[in-house]
Structure formats: structure tokens, C-alpha cells
Amino acid sequence: MTRFYKSFLLILVFLIYFFLARLILYIQYHDYFATLTFIQVIQGFINGIRFDLSIFLTIIAILLLLINLPLKFAETKRWVNPFVWIMYFIACISFLFLLGDVGYFEQVKRHIGGEIMVIANDLDFVMDMALTGYKKEILFYLTVCGIVFLLVRKILRIQILEAKYAFIKFIIIILLLLIGTRGTFSRKSINIIDAFTSGNSILGNLSLNGLFTTFHAAMKTSDFKRDYFPAKEVYKILNLEDKEFPLIKSYAKKDTNKKYNIILFLMESWDFRYVDSFGTKDKKFGVTPYFDAMVPKGIKFNNFYSFGQRSIEGVQSTLIGIPSLLGLPWMGNGLEVNNFTKIGSIAQEEGYSSILIQCFKRRSYRVDSIAKACGFQYYFAKEDIPTVYKYNDPKAGKYGWDYDTLMFFKDKIDSLPKPFLGCLMTGTTHGPFPRIDPKFEKYPHSPMTLGGFLNTLCYADWSLHEFMSQAEKTDWFKDTIFIFTADHSLITFKNAKFMDKFSIPLLIYAPYIFKPEVNNTVGSHLDIMPTLMDLMNSSHSFASIGESLFRKKEQLAFVSDGLYIGLITDKGFLTHSTERRLSYGPLTSENNSNDYYNDMEKKMLAIYQLTYDLIESNKWDK
């Protein structure tokens, strides 16, 4: 067999990895793909070969060329075999990444993308999750790699025959590599967007693979369209002044000198569906009784959404009001070199003490650096927090213990000069879910199942109750505004309907300050920082796409799942690939006109374009 034919055979063997990863994805998340017809499923698998070949050939192109050099000395096993084994090693690493992507898909119902650099900062967390919840998958991976090893070895043992017209075949390989890596005969190579040409995001996700999406998300995103309107039209669409820093605004001080304490709780994966006071009436889980008891006494926001689906997106969008978009740096990964509103520094100017505590490890998502960049005076993390509850296994809390963190937070607040601005990020409800105490086990427990999550949510709710019970005894409680929301939703255990990806609870609780209310304002994480400015009664300028939830006039929430963007209003939703509209629909019993969706699309794309323009020109804030 000539090297030319061996190369084709080897590529077919290595494509087994991609086929298996896609097959596992389809089987494991069959409920997600259930809306696809049989023809569409076949189409997804066939179209997926384009994306598989594009990324794999890009990675191994040089090796293929070396194997097929049109020179006499290259027609030996001594020359060919080492390059093939390097190719095998790369294919195995690629398969590991693809399986990891399948696991990641469970969390966000999409392939991994630009957030890979953020995840890379927390490799210890990733390894913990893999070793705790995916032992069978690791065994499967090793088995498949072993089978492919035997196939590759069998191919390599076949005698290499002298090739006729070796130079011509070498040219053919170069041409095939160009076509394969580009994935098309057109001028532009295929990109993530090309998987969504059908307008069906579910079919697009079946066609894609995590290796392809990660590679293209990490590349310079000059191919992504983001110039939709002239600058003046963007300002007009968004009702902004045509000025150098269009997002800078300020609120007039209220006629009072009273300064209230403010605490923002970013609660890990507190999905609205599993919090009975926010979920559907026909399905109750019974694991958040204490939080549910507070809801009727506070301001309940029925239409609140996370910006994204990862914790770092929640941190960035709530604390600094900047959406994290594909191609832009993340907070902790380069965004901090830009000018942005520093909520901690402003709080200090307003006479506030400020503190941020996270349940996770200090360097997780680089929140320690983010806290400093935002101007928080004090920052603490898992390494600083003593274990006070008698856990069966204290080390099982890989992402910290909510109860211990809340008690530590309360002690720190007691000693702070008043007024204060506090932010606390919980973590125990992050999978894999630790077994804590039999009294919290309302459901059969497993580290990666809904039962495990609900049990840790029960513990988290109890922990919050213990904190609030202690807080009620303090002299600062009556002057404190508590803001409870989630960092993101949890779609691991449910079908990925668009709204479910972002719907989260929001409760503003201050029984001695605000009257109970059910508020139907449409808001998102991007409105939290302006709301903090409003609650501090600060007239200091700040920059944000969002508005205070107490002043908001336009009912909309800008969201993103990392690969596409979306807009949610009180009447409908719309999703977009940045090249074309993907889906849209009403949220009420009344149908919306085409003009309504066209206006939604304009606003969404204007926000997207403005965000890029202001970050790249460093004119988000002064």
C-alpha cells in the first residue's frame, strides 16, 4: 500500500473519534435533539463531517505533508511511522477534548467556545469533575483509544509500496488539504456560523464539534459580522446621545441623606425552575422553603434573566455591566485593561465599606484580581474560610461550603464600618454535588444527577436561612437591602428551551425599607450594577448598557449563550447568529407583527455592535 492510500485510510480511522463523539452527543441528549426529523439527524451527521475534517486536517496538515513527501527516503517505515504515531497521539487528545465537550454540553446545551481560556485557569476543578462524575467515560475513552491503536498498528505493518507519480499525488494532497481545511469551495472558509444556515440551532449543534468551535472562537474574530449600522444610527436605535462616551450616565440623588447597606448574593446555579416560589405551580420540589418564605415579603421580579450561562459571565455582567461576547476579552483575561465602572471604588467615594467573598478558591475565574480591579476593599475566598459545620466529609465540598462561607461573611460584615456594599458568591450547588448530611437528602443522591443538585440546593437554602436568622439579630439588618439572584441557570437536567437557558430568580428583600411587590419588569444581570448605583443614591457617573430596575422604561434583556446572541422583551424573544436570525416567537397569547421582530433585531444588533466598538476603542467608560 502506498503512503497516499495509507494516509486516506488513517484519516478514516481517526474520524471514528469524531463520529463516536457526535453519536454519544446525540444519544446522551436525545431529548434536546428530539425535535429533529430523521432526515435532519442524518443531515447533521453528514454535514458534521465537513466540520470534523476542517479542524482535524488543520491540526495534522503538516504531518500529512511530511508523510507524503515525494522523496525516495520518505518511502520507508522509519520515516512514516513516527509521524503517524504523533498523529495518533493528537487524535487521542482530540477525542479526549471531544468527550469533554460532550460533558460540557450537559451544562449549557452548546459546544465549548471562547470560554476555554477561563476554564483553563481552573484545571483543578475540571479534573475534580472528571474524576468524580465521569469515571465510566474515562474507561470508555481508554478502550476506544486502545482499539484505534490496534487499527493504526495494523495499517503501519502493511508494506509501503513505491508510489508512481509521487509528486503529482503530493500536489493532489495539498489541494485536498486546502479544500478539506476550508470546508468549502467558496472564498471564505467555513466558520461556526455556517452550521446555522438552516436557521435551526439544534441542527447546528449536532453538526458542530467542540474542537472546531473552540479553535474558531479562539481565533481573531474579524470574520464575525458586527458592522450593521452607521454609528449615528446605532445611537438612534438605542436612544443614546451621539457623543464620545455614549453609555456614560448618572442618576440624580434622591432627597435623602440615608445610606442603606447593600448585599448582593450571586447564588450558584439557582435556577428559577427549582425554586418553588419562582417555578411553575404544577411542579414543586420542596427544597427552598426558607427562601420561598422570604419572597412574599420582598420585591419579586418575575422576568429576570442571566446574561450568559457561566459563572464568570454572571460576575462580569453584574459587577461591571459589560456583556461577554465572542471575540472580546473576559474580565480577568484582558478586559480589565479597558476603562470600566469600578463599583467598589464608587462605593468608597460614597462613604461605603466594600467586601467581596466567594465560596470557590481564591484564583477561580481570577475573582481575586477582579475584586481588586473593581475597587473592593476586602476580598476573601475558600482558603480563608474555616469549616464550622460538622460535615461527614469536609473535603467533599470542592467548591466550598455555603454555610461556612455565609457565617464567615456575617462575621466580616459585623466588623465593617457602616454603610457597606457586600457581594457574596456561593458554590456548593456546583456539580459534582457533594453528599452533605442525611437531613438535606430529600432525593436519591448522586454527584451528577438532579437528585444530587436538589439536595445541595436544600442545604444552600438552609444555609441562607441560618445567615438571615443571624443577620436579623444585628443592628444593621433593618438598614440593609438584600439582593438575591443566580449567577446563571441550570439546564443540565431539562430540555434547552430558549427561555430556560437564562431565566433565574431575583428577589430584593428589605422588609423595613420596601413594601412587598411583584414586579414584572424585564431585566437581566446587566441591570444589576446600575441598580446598585441607584440604591446607593449615588450621582456618580457610570457606564452600562443596562438601567436600574427601579427606573427601567424599556422592557428588554440582552443575552448570549456564547455562540449566539438573543433579546428578550415582555412580548417576545429573538435569537441571532450575528449573520442571520435563528429563531423568534411570542411570549404572550398575542402574536407580534413582523415589524416588531424587525425592531427587536435592530436593537439587539445595535447593542452587539456598540459593545464591540466601545471595548475595542476603549470608550466604554472614561
C-alpha positions as CSV (number, residue, x, y, z in Angstrom):
1,M,0.0,0.0,0.0
2,T,1.4,3.4,-0.9
3,R,1.7,6.3,1.5
4,F,-1.0,8.1,-0.4
5,Y,-3.7,5.4,0.3
6,K,-2.4,4.8,3.8
7,S,-3.0,8.5,4.6
8,F,-6.6,8.3,3.5
9,L,-7.1,5.1,5.5
10,L,-5.6,6.6,8.6
11,I,-7.8,9.7,8.3
12,L,-10.9,7.5,8.1
13,V,-9.8,5.6,11.2
14,F,-9.2,8.8,13.1
15,L,-12.6,10.2,12.0
16,I,-14.1,7.3,14.2
17,Y,-13.3,9.6,17.2
18,F,-15.4,12.4,15.8
19,F,-18.3,10.1,14.7
20,L,-18.4,8.5,18.2
21,A,-18.4,11.8,19.9
22,R,-21.3,13.0,17.8
23,L,-23.2,9.8,18.3
24,I,-22.7,10.0,22.1
25,L,-23.8,13.6,22.0
26,Y,-27.0,12.6,20.1
27,I,-27.8,9.7,22.3
28,Q,-27.0,11.3,25.6
29,Y,-29.0,14.4,24.9
30,H,-31.7,12.8,22.8
31,D,-34.4,14.9,24.5
32,Y,-32.6,18.0,23.2
33,F,-32.4,16.7,19.7
34,A,-35.9,15.1,19.7
35,T,-37.4,17.9,17.6
36,L,-35.1,17.0,14.7
37,T,-36.6,14.7,12.0
38,F,-34.8,11.5,10.9
39,I,-33.7,13.3,7.7
40,Q,-32.3,16.3,9.8
41,V,-30.4,13.9,12.0
42,I,-28.8,12.3,9.0
43,Q,-28.1,15.7,7.6
44,G,-26.5,16.8,10.9
45,F,-24.1,13.8,10.9
46,I,-23.2,14.2,7.2
47,N,-22.7,17.9,7.5
48,G,-20.7,17.3,10.6
49,I,-18.0,15.5,8.6
50,R,-17.2,18.9,6.9
51,F,-16.5,20.5,10.3
52,D,-14.7,17.4,11.6
53,L,-12.4,17.3,8.6
54,S,-11.8,21.0,8.6
55,I,-10.5,21.1,12.2
56,F,-8.7,17.7,12.2
57,L,-6.9,18.4,8.8
58,T,-5.9,21.8,10.1
59,I,-4.2,20.2,13.1
60,I,-2.4,17.4,11.2
61,A,-1.8,19.1,7.8
62,I,2.0,19.3,8.3
63,L,2.2,15.7,9.4
64,L,0.3,14.5,6.3
65,L,2.7,16.5,4.1
66,L,5.8,15.1,5.8
67,I,4.4,11.6,5.4
68,N,3.8,12.1,1.7
69,L,7.0,13.9,0.7
70,P,7.8,13.0,-2.9
71,L,11.3,11.9,-2.0
72,K,12.8,8.4,-2.0
73,F,14.0,8.4,1.6
74,A,10.4,9.2,2.7
75,E,9.1,5.8,1.4
76,T,10.2,3.9,4.5
77,K,8.5,2.9,7.7
78,R,11.4,4.6,9.6
79,W,10.3,7.9,8.1
80,V,6.5,7.4,8.0
81,N,5.7,5.6,11.3
82,P,6.9,8.3,13.8
83,F,4.7,10.9,12.1
84,V,1.7,8.5,12.2
85,W,2.2,7.9,15.9
86,I,2.3,11.6,16.5
87,M,-0.9,11.9,14.5
88,Y,-2.4,9.1,16.7
89,F,-1.4,11.0,19.9
90,I,-3.0,14.2,18.5
91,A,-6.2,12.2,17.6
92,C,-6.4,10.8,21.1
93,I,-6.0,14.2,22.7
94,S,-8.7,15.5,20.3
95,F,-11.0,12.7,21.3
96,L,-10.5,13.5,24.9
97,F,-11.4,17.1,24.2
98,L,-14.5,16.0,22.2
99,L,-15.7,13.8,25.1
100,G,-15.1,16.7,27.5
101,D,-17.1,18.9,25.2
102,V,-20.0,16.3,25.4
103,G,-19.9,16.6,29.2
104,Y,-19.8,20.4,28.9
105,F,-22.8,20.3,26.6
106,E,-24.8,19.0,29.5
107,Q,-24.2,22.2,31.4
108,V,-25.0,24.8,28.8
109,K,-26.6,22.9,25.8
110,R,-24.0,24.1,23.4
111,H,-20.4,23.3,22.4
112,I,-17.5,24.9,24.3
113,G,-16.1,28.1,22.7
114,G,-14.3,31.2,23.8
115,E,-14.6,30.4,27.5
116,I,-11.9,27.7,27.1
117,M,-9.3,30.1,28.4
118,V,-11.4,30.8,31.5
119,I,-11.8,27.1,32.1
120,A,-8.1,26.5,31.6
121,N,-7.5,28.7,34.7
122,D,-9.4,26.2,36.8
123,L,-8.0,22.9,35.6
124,D,-8.1,21.5,39.1
125,F,-11.8,22.0,39.1
126,V,-12.1,20.3,35.7
127,M,-10.1,17.4,36.9
128,D,-12.2,17.0,40.0
129,M,-15.3,16.9,38.0
130,A,-13.9,14.4,35.5
131,L,-12.6,12.0,38.2
132,T,-15.7,12.3,40.3
133,G,-18.5,12.2,37.8
134,Y,-17.1,10.7,34.6
135,K,-15.2,7.5,35.6
136,K,-17.2,5.3,33.1
137,E,-16.5,7.8,30.3
138,I,-12.8,7.7,31.1
139,L,-12.8,3.9,30.8
140,F,-14.7,4.2,27.5
141,Y,-12.1,6.7,26.2
142,L,-9.2,4.4,27.1
143,T,-11.0,1.4,25.4
144,V,-11.6,3.3,22.2
145,C,-8.1,4.6,22.1
146,G,-6.8,1.1,22.5
147,I,-8.9,-0.2,19.6
148,V,-7.8,2.6,17.4
149,F,-4.2,1.9,18.4
150,L,-4.6,-1.7,17.2
151,L,-6.0,-0.5,13.9
152,V,-3.2,2.1,13.4
153,R,-0.6,-0.5,14.2
154,K,-2.2,-2.9,11.7
155,I,-2.1,-0.3,8.9
156,L,1.5,0.6,9.7
157,R,2.6,-3.0,9.4
158,I,1.5,-3.1,5.8
159,Q,4.4,-2.8,3.5
160,I,4.9,0.6,1.9
161,L,4.9,0.3,-1.9
162,E,6.7,2.7,-4.2
163,A,4.3,5.3,-5.4
164,K,4.1,6.2,-9.1
165,Y,3.7,9.9,-9.9
166,A,4.6,10.7,-6.3
167,F,5.0,14.4,-7.0
168,I,1.6,14.6,-8.6
169,K,0.0,12.8,-5.7
170,F,1.7,15.2,-3.3
171,I,0.2,18.1,-5.2
172,I,-3.2,16.4,-5.0
173,I,-2.8,16.0,-1.2
174,I,-2.0,19.7,-0.9
175,L,-5.2,20.6,-2.9
176,L,-7.3,18.2,-0.9
177,L,-5.9,19.7,2.3
178,L,-6.8,23.2,1.2
179,I,-10.4,22.1,0.3
180,G,-10.7,20.0,3.5
181,T,-9.4,22.6,5.9
182,R,-11.5,25.3,4.3
183,G,-14.6,23.0,4.3
184,T,-15.9,24.8,1.2
185,F,-15.1,25.8,-2.4
186,S,-16.2,29.4,-1.8
187,R,-13.9,32.3,-1.0
188,K,-14.3,32.2,2.8
189,S,-13.6,29.1,4.9
190,I,-16.4,27.6,7.0
191,N,-16.9,29.0,10.5
192,I,-19.2,28.4,13.4
193,I,-21.9,30.5,11.8
194,D,-22.1,28.1,8.8
195,A,-23.6,25.4,11.0
196,F,-26.6,27.5,11.5
197,T,-27.5,28.3,7.8
198,S,-30.7,26.3,8.2
199,G,-31.9,28.6,10.9
200,N,-32.1,25.6,13.3
201,S,-29.8,26.0,16.3
202,I,-30.4,22.4,17.4
203,L,-29.3,21.0,14.0
204,G,-26.4,23.4,14.1
205,N,-25.2,22.0,17.4
206,L,-25.4,18.4,16.0
207,S,-23.2,19.4,13.1
208,L,-20.6,21.1,15.1
209,N,-17.9,19.7,17.4
210,G,-16.2,21.3,20.4
211,L,-12.7,21.2,18.8
212,F,-14.0,23.2,15.8
213,T,-15.9,25.8,17.9
214,T,-13.0,26.3,20.4
215,F,-10.5,26.8,17.6
216,H,-12.6,29.3,15.7
217,A,-13.7,31.1,18.9
218,A,-10.1,31.5,19.9
219,M,-9.1,32.9,16.5
220,K,-9.2,36.6,15.8
221,T,-12.9,37.2,15.0
222,S,-12.5,39.5,12.1
223,D,-14.8,37.3,10.1
224,F,-17.7,37.8,12.5
225,K,-20.0,40.5,11.2
226,R,-20.6,43.3,13.6
227,D,-20.9,46.4,11.4
228,Y,-24.6,46.6,10.8
229,F,-25.3,50.3,11.1
230,P,-23.6,53.7,10.9
231,A,-22.6,54.9,14.3
232,K,-25.3,57.6,14.3
233,E,-28.0,55.1,13.6
234,V,-26.8,52.9,16.5
235,Y,-27.3,55.8,18.8
236,K,-30.7,56.5,17.4
237,I,-31.9,52.9,17.7
238,L,-30.7,52.7,21.3
239,N,-31.9,56.2,22.2
240,L,-28.4,57.3,23.1
241,E,-26.7,60.7,22.7
242,D,-24.2,60.9,19.9
243,K,-21.1,61.6,22.0
244,E,-17.6,60.1,22.6
245,F,-18.7,58.0,25.6
246,P,-22.4,57.3,24.8
247,L,-23.0,54.8,27.7
248,I,-21.9,57.1,30.5
249,K,-24.9,58.3,32.6
250,S,-25.8,59.2,36.1
251,Y,-28.8,59.3,38.4
252,A,-30.0,62.3,40.3
253,K,-29.7,62.0,44.0
254,K,-32.9,61.3,45.9
255,D,-33.9,63.9,48.5
256,T,-32.5,62.0,51.4
257,N,-29.1,61.5,53.2
258,K,-30.0,58.0,54.3
259,K,-27.4,55.4,53.2
260,Y,-28.6,51.8,53.2
261,N,-26.3,48.8,53.4
262,I,-26.5,46.6,50.3
263,I,-25.7,42.9,49.9
264,L,-25.7,41.2,46.5
265,F,-25.9,37.4,46.6
266,L,-24.8,35.6,43.4
267,M,-26.1,32.1,44.1
268,E,-24.5,29.2,42.2
269,S,-27.0,27.6,39.7
270,W,-30.1,28.7,41.5
271,D,-32.4,28.0,38.5
272,F,-35.9,29.5,38.7
273,R,-37.5,26.1,38.0
274,Y,-36.2,24.5,41.2
275,V,-37.1,27.4,43.4
276,D,-40.8,26.8,44.2
277,S,-41.7,30.5,44.6
278,F,-40.5,31.2,41.1
279,G,-41.1,27.9,39.3
280,T,-44.3,26.5,37.8
281,K,-47.3,25.9,40.0
282,D,-47.7,22.3,38.8
283,K,-44.2,21.2,39.8
284,K,-42.9,21.7,43.3
285,F,-39.6,20.4,44.5
286,G,-39.8,21.4,48.2
287,V,-36.1,22.2,48.7
288,T,-36.2,26.0,49.1
289,P,-38.7,26.6,51.9
290,Y,-36.8,29.3,53.7
291,F,-36.1,31.3,50.6
292,D,-39.7,30.8,49.4
293,A,-40.9,32.2,52.8
294,M,-39.0,35.5,52.1
295,V,-40.4,36.0,48.6
296,P,-43.8,37.3,49.7
297,K,-42.1,39.9,51.9
298,G,-39.8,41.3,49.2
299,I,-39.8,42.6,45.7
300,K,-40.1,39.6,43.4
301,F,-39.0,40.0,39.8
302,N,-40.8,37.6,37.5
303,N,-39.0,38.3,34.3
304,F,-35.3,38.3,35.2
305,Y,-32.5,36.7,33.1
306,S,-28.9,35.9,33.4
307,F,-26.7,37.4,30.6
308,G,-24.9,34.1,30.0
309,Q,-24.6,30.6,31.2
310,R,-21.3,30.5,33.1
311,S,-20.3,31.9,36.5
312,I,-17.7,34.3,35.1
313,E,-20.3,35.8,32.8
314,G,-22.5,36.4,35.8
315,V,-19.7,38.0,37.7
316,Q,-18.7,40.3,34.8
317,S,-22.2,41.3,33.8
318,T,-23.4,42.0,37.3
319,L,-20.4,43.8,38.7
320,I,-19.2,45.9,35.7
321,G,-22.2,45.8,33.4
322,I,-20.3,44.6,30.3
323,P,-21.6,41.7,28.3
324,S,-19.0,39.0,27.5
325,L,-19.2,38.4,23.7
326,L,-17.3,36.1,21.4
327,G,-14.0,37.7,20.3
328,L,-13.8,40.2,23.2
329,P,-11.6,39.6,26.3
330,W,-13.2,38.4,29.5
331,M,-12.8,40.1,32.9
332,G,-9.7,38.5,34.4
333,N,-8.4,37.7,30.9
334,G,-7.7,41.1,29.5
335,L,-10.9,43.2,29.7
336,E,-9.6,44.9,32.8
337,V,-7.1,47.0,30.7
338,N,-10.1,48.8,29.4
339,N,-11.9,51.6,31.2
340,F,-15.0,50.4,33.0
341,T,-17.1,51.4,36.0
342,K,-15.5,50.3,39.3
343,I,-18.4,49.8,41.6
344,G,-16.2,49.2,44.7
345,S,-14.3,52.4,44.2
346,I,-17.5,54.4,43.7
347,A,-19.0,52.9,46.8
348,Q,-15.9,54.0,48.7
349,E,-16.4,57.6,47.4
350,E,-19.9,57.4,48.6
351,G,-18.8,56.5,52.1
352,Y,-19.3,52.8,51.8
353,S,-17.1,50.0,53.0
354,S,-16.9,47.2,50.4
355,I,-16.3,43.5,50.6
356,L,-16.5,40.5,48.2
357,I,-16.4,36.9,49.3
358,Q,-16.6,33.8,47.1
359,C,-17.1,30.2,48.1
360,F,-14.7,29.0,45.4
361,K,-10.9,29.0,45.6
362,R,-9.2,32.4,45.5
363,R,-7.9,32.2,41.9
364,S,-11.0,30.6,40.5
365,Y,-12.0,32.7,37.5
366,R,-9.4,35.1,38.9
367,V,-12.0,36.7,41.0
368,D,-9.4,37.9,43.4
369,S,-8.0,40.1,40.7
370,I,-11.5,41.1,39.6
371,A,-12.3,42.2,43.1
372,K,-9.3,44.5,43.2
373,A,-9.9,45.8,39.7
374,C,-13.5,46.7,40.8
375,G,-12.2,48.6,43.8
376,F,-13.5,46.3,46.6
377,Q,-11.6,47.0,49.8
378,Y,-11.7,43.4,51.1
379,Y,-11.7,40.1,49.4
380,F,-11.8,36.5,50.8
381,A,-12.2,33.1,49.3
382,K,-12.3,29.4,50.2
383,E,-8.7,29.4,51.5
384,D,-9.7,32.0,54.1
385,I,-12.9,30.4,55.4
386,P,-12.8,27.9,58.3
387,T,-15.0,24.8,58.3
388,V,-17.6,25.2,61.1
389,Y,-20.3,22.7,60.2
390,K,-19.7,19.0,61.1
391,Y,-19.7,17.5,57.6
392,N,-19.4,13.8,57.0
393,D,-16.5,14.6,54.6
394,P,-15.3,18.2,54.9
395,K,-13.1,17.7,51.7
396,A,-16.2,16.8,49.6
397,G,-17.0,20.5,49.1
398,K,-14.8,21.0,46.1
399,Y,-16.3,24.4,45.5
400,G,-16.6,25.5,49.1
401,W,-19.4,25.2,51.7
402,D,-22.2,27.7,51.6
403,Y,-23.0,27.6,55.3
404,D,-19.4,28.2,56.4
405,T,-19.0,31.0,53.8
406,L,-22.2,32.7,54.9
407,M,-21.2,32.6,58.6
408,F,-17.7,34.0,57.7
409,F,-19.4,36.7,55.6
410,K,-21.6,37.7,58.5
411,D,-18.7,37.9,60.9
412,K,-16.8,40.2,58.5
413,I,-19.8,42.4,57.9
414,D,-20.3,42.9,61.7
415,S,-16.9,44.5,61.9
416,L,-17.2,46.7,58.8
417,P,-17.9,50.4,59.1
418,K,-21.4,51.2,58.0
419,P,-22.8,51.6,55.4
420,F,-21.3,48.7,53.4
421,L,-21.6,47.2,50.0
422,G,-21.2,43.4,50.1
423,C,-21.1,40.7,47.4
424,L,-21.2,37.0,48.1
425,M,-20.8,34.2,45.6
426,T,-22.0,30.8,46.8
427,G,-20.6,27.5,45.4
428,T,-21.9,24.2,46.9
429,T,-24.6,23.8,44.3
430,H,-21.9,23.5,41.6
431,G,-21.6,19.9,40.2
432,P,-20.4,17.4,41.1
433,F,-22.8,17.7,44.1
434,P,-21.3,16.6,47.4
435,R,-23.2,14.5,49.9
436,I,-23.6,16.6,53.0
437,D,-25.9,15.4,55.7
438,P,-28.9,13.0,55.6
439,K,-31.2,15.7,56.8
440,F,-30.7,17.5,53.4
441,E,-31.3,14.4,51.3
442,K,-34.8,14.9,50.0
443,Y,-34.0,12.9,46.9
444,P,-31.8,9.9,45.9
445,H,-28.3,11.4,45.8
446,S,-25.6,11.1,43.1
447,P,-22.8,13.6,42.3
448,M,-24.1,14.3,38.8
449,T,-27.9,13.9,39.0
450,L,-30.8,16.2,39.6
451,G,-31.3,14.5,43.0
452,G,-27.8,15.5,44.0
453,F,-28.4,19.1,42.9
454,L,-31.7,19.3,44.7
455,N,-30.1,18.0,47.9
456,T,-27.3,20.6,47.8
457,L,-29.9,23.3,47.0
458,C,-31.8,22.2,50.1
459,Y,-28.5,22.7,52.1
460,A,-27.9,26.0,50.4
461,D,-31.4,27.2,51.3
462,W,-30.9,26.2,54.9
463,S,-27.5,27.9,55.0
464,L,-29.1,31.1,53.7
465,H,-31.8,30.8,56.4
466,E,-29.1,30.5,59.1
467,F,-27.4,33.6,57.8
468,M,-30.6,35.6,57.7
469,S,-31.6,34.5,61.2
470,Q,-28.2,35.7,62.5
471,A,-28.5,38.9,60.5
472,E,-31.9,39.7,61.9
473,K,-30.3,40.0,65.4
474,T,-27.8,42.6,64.3
475,D,-28.2,46.4,64.4
476,W,-27.5,46.7,60.7
477,F,-30.3,44.4,59.5
478,K,-33.1,46.9,59.3
479,D,-31.0,49.3,57.2
480,T,-29.9,46.6,54.7
481,I,-31.1,45.8,51.2
482,F,-30.6,42.1,50.3
483,I,-30.4,41.3,46.6
484,F,-30.7,37.6,45.8
485,T,-30.1,36.2,42.3
486,A,-28.3,33.4,40.5
487,D,-25.0,33.6,38.5
488,H,-26.7,31.5,35.8
489,S,-29.5,29.0,35.3
490,L,-29.1,25.2,35.4
491,I,-30.2,23.5,32.2
492,T,-28.3,20.2,32.8
493,F,-31.5,18.3,33.8
494,K,-34.0,19.8,31.4
495,N,-34.7,20.5,27.8
496,A,-32.9,23.5,26.5
497,K,-35.8,25.8,25.6
498,F,-34.5,29.3,24.9
499,M,-36.1,30.9,28.0
500,D,-34.9,28.1,30.3
501,K,-31.3,28.9,29.4
502,F,-31.5,32.3,31.1
503,S,-34.5,32.5,33.5
504,I,-33.3,33.0,37.1
505,P,-34.8,34.3,40.3
506,L,-34.4,37.9,41.5
507,L,-35.6,39.0,44.9
508,I,-34.9,42.3,46.5
509,Y,-35.6,41.9,50.2
510,A,-35.7,44.8,52.7
511,P,-38.8,44.4,54.8
512,Y,-38.1,47.6,56.7
513,I,-37.4,49.7,53.6
514,F,-39.5,48.4,50.7
515,K,-43.1,47.2,50.6
516,P,-43.7,43.7,49.1
517,E,-44.3,43.7,45.4
518,V,-44.5,41.5,42.4
519,N,-42.5,43.3,39.6
520,N,-42.9,42.3,36.0
521,T,-40.1,44.5,34.7
522,V,-37.9,42.6,32.2
523,G,-34.3,42.8,33.4
524,S,-31.0,41.0,33.3
525,H,-27.6,40.8,35.0
526,L,-26.7,43.9,33.0
527,D,-29.2,45.9,35.1
528,I,-27.7,44.9,38.5
529,M,-24.8,47.4,38.6
530,P,-27.0,50.4,37.7
531,T,-29.4,49.2,40.3
532,L,-26.6,49.2,42.9
533,M,-25.8,52.7,41.9
534,D,-29.4,53.7,42.4
535,L,-29.7,52.0,45.7
536,M,-26.5,53.7,47.0
537,N,-28.2,57.0,46.0
538,S,-25.1,57.9,44.0
539,S,-24.9,60.7,41.5
540,H,-21.5,59.4,40.3
541,S,-21.3,58.7,36.6
542,F,-21.2,55.1,35.4
543,A,-21.3,53.2,32.1
544,S,-23.6,50.4,31.3
545,I,-26.0,49.1,28.7
546,G,-28.4,48.3,31.5
547,E,-30.6,50.5,33.7
548,S,-31.7,50.5,37.3
549,L,-34.6,48.1,37.7
550,F,-36.4,50.9,39.6
551,R,-36.0,53.3,36.6
552,K,-36.1,51.0,33.6
553,K,-38.5,52.1,30.9
554,E,-37.7,49.7,28.0
555,Q,-38.6,46.1,28.6
556,L,-35.7,44.1,27.3
557,A,-32.9,41.8,28.3
558,F,-29.8,41.2,26.1
559,V,-28.4,37.6,26.5
560,S,-25.9,35.3,24.9
561,D,-25.2,31.6,25.1
562,G,-21.6,32.1,23.8
563,L,-22.3,31.1,20.2
564,Y,-25.4,33.3,19.5
565,I,-27.0,36.4,20.9
566,G,-30.6,37.0,21.9
567,L,-33.1,39.6,23.0
568,I,-36.0,39.0,25.4
569,T,-38.8,41.5,25.8
570,D,-42.2,41.4,27.6
571,K,-43.8,40.3,24.4
572,G,-41.3,38.0,22.6
573,F,-37.8,36.7,22.1
574,L,-35.4,36.6,19.2
575,T,-32.0,34.8,18.7
576,H,-29.3,35.6,16.1
577,S,-26.1,34.1,14.9
578,T,-24.7,37.6,14.2
579,E,-25.2,36.7,10.5
580,R,-28.8,35.7,10.4
581,R,-31.9,35.4,12.5
582,L,-32.2,31.9,14.1
583,S,-35.5,31.9,16.0
584,Y,-38.1,34.1,17.3
585,G,-41.6,33.9,18.9
586,P,-44.1,35.5,21.2
587,L,-44.2,35.2,25.0
588,T,-47.8,36.1,25.4
589,S,-51.0,34.8,23.8
590,E,-50.9,37.6,21.3
591,N,-48.8,37.3,18.1
592,N,-46.4,40.0,17.3
593,S,-46.0,41.7,13.9
594,N,-43.0,41.3,11.6
595,D,-42.2,44.9,12.3
596,Y,-42.0,44.1,16.0
597,Y,-39.4,41.4,15.4
598,N,-37.5,43.6,13.0
599,D,-37.3,46.3,15.6
600,M,-36.1,43.7,18.2
601,E,-33.4,42.5,15.8
602,K,-32.2,46.1,15.2
603,K,-31.9,46.8,18.9
604,M,-30.1,43.5,19.6
605,L,-27.6,44.0,16.8
606,A,-27.1,47.7,17.8
607,I,-26.2,46.6,21.3
608,Y,-23.9,43.9,19.9
609,Q,-22.2,46.4,17.6
610,L,-21.9,49.1,20.2
611,T,-20.3,46.8,22.7
612,Y,-17.6,45.8,20.3
613,D,-17.0,49.3,19.1
614,L,-16.7,50.8,22.6
615,I,-14.5,48.0,24.0
616,E,-12.1,48.0,21.0
617,S,-11.8,51.8,21.1
618,N,-11.7,51.8,24.9
619,K,-14.6,54.2,25.2
620,W,-16.9,52.2,27.4
621,D,-16.1,54.5,30.3
622,K,-13.6,57.3,30.9
